């Protein structure tokens, strides 16, 4: 039998329902590039947590700026200097697009070693550390 075609369409109607949770054939288990139809629940929780932490980060950033701090990210600093609403929209847009890509291609591997889905968990860890750092800054600048 010939090889199966690799599906690289992560955002299709059946992905919303989760048509398949497991591989249909034993030969499919070794396919690394096979896109799945089912997204696991931890991925949903990580995605929602990243978006909520993004909102908290934007809030904390504005509080720190009001207390005399400065934005170290040049893109975000430009957006803040232009318009605060533009900063918030840009922050959510960039984070949301990143989360969407991480979820859509969560089974794909980068450099044959790191799954794209693991980058989302790394982003979640980064946001947790960032929020902790911001809380330390906010308690020391009261």
Beta strands, then each sheet from edge to edge (+ up, - down):
strand 1: 109-110
strand 2: 114-115
sheet 1: 1+ 2-
end
